[in-house]
Amino acid sequence: ENPIQMMIDVKLAPLNAPTVDDLATRVAISISRAEFILTNYHYAQVMKTLELNIGEIDSFLRDEDTHVSLSEPDGKVHRSKMNMPLLTLTHGGVEENIIKKRMYITLKFKALCLDLCNETGVEPILSLAAVKTTIQIKLFPDTETTEADVTMHDLVVEDRRLVAMNRYFKKLIRQVVSDGTDVFKLKYFQSKKDNTLNVDFELGSPQVVFIPDLAAEAIAFFKRDSPPTTIQVSIDEGSSNSFGIHTLEQVSSKAYQEEFKGETKTTTCTLKTADCRLVFIDMGTSTSSYSSSSSKSTESFIFQGNTEAKAQFVSDLSSGVMLKSNVEIHGERLEIYTAEGENSLQPVQVLNPIRFSAFLSTNTKKNQQLVDLSFVTL
């Protein structure tokens, strides 16, 4: 009903800027409250467009590595041209001149809402609302690195199905402790030179509710048929009848493996949470019993505590096979108990608060995988 307000500010620096950072392009985008409706048909169409249109492997215009020929009409290369750098042409036949400039992008959303609906768009399944979200992206083409920072003041996920109208657990994700801090922080760093990827998550005090029948409907929403495979037909030389059929995925995969053979990629992920809760709902013998008015006494199984985790994976860049992995998890004041209703009344302790540390490491050598697992309570 209300129009979306958007403000875009772009600052382009002159080419004679004194430093590389001063030469960077800065883009700031501010968006008011925006609401979108996404049906499973819309989702399938968007994904097919990304895979079969925008993500097409061949541009069908010109080879990527098209250079100016240094040879004369007689086919001989002049000695004076042997040390000249190869010139890359654009699709229009003009010499390509690329100036690598850094780009800083800042996006701010007052509220970004998304409703997942069925085919008709009338019956909603889930509603997601990201409140006061800030996304900062920094692109460094000179160092081949990418950085991103994401902060979110609150994230609200609500069950909007008709069957859940009388349920008490309708908010699947909500902030339990509202102390003004951000509920979600993400830091992303990728380096193509070093083949490293670092992702750091930091959560506030959210309560996450797991409802089995809703999880099944959400999985069915994102499930879709595989897109048709693009076929490349090549006729073998010296034979008029034989020909080979290969998928473009197979051709590009072989070239990728040859280019990055022997190189490794390191991925590091960290997670830090405050006092958060994970709630499992007892659905009973049927979903109808849970959706009735007697859901005041719905029993829930609750995990609560602080958690820190770190995982590092080393994989072969050409094949994607994992070579090494190290995972460590530390829990502080972790407890398990059962309770009734949305306000967790009449709690019954299952596990008293504990401190623990768990370590898992794997190493693959000569088609053999070594696994080391240890668990310590403090």
Summary of the structure (lengths in Angstrom):
residues: 378
radius of gyration: 27.4
end to end distance: 55.6
largest distance: 92.6
contacts: 963
relative contact order: 0.09
helix: 14%
strand: 51%
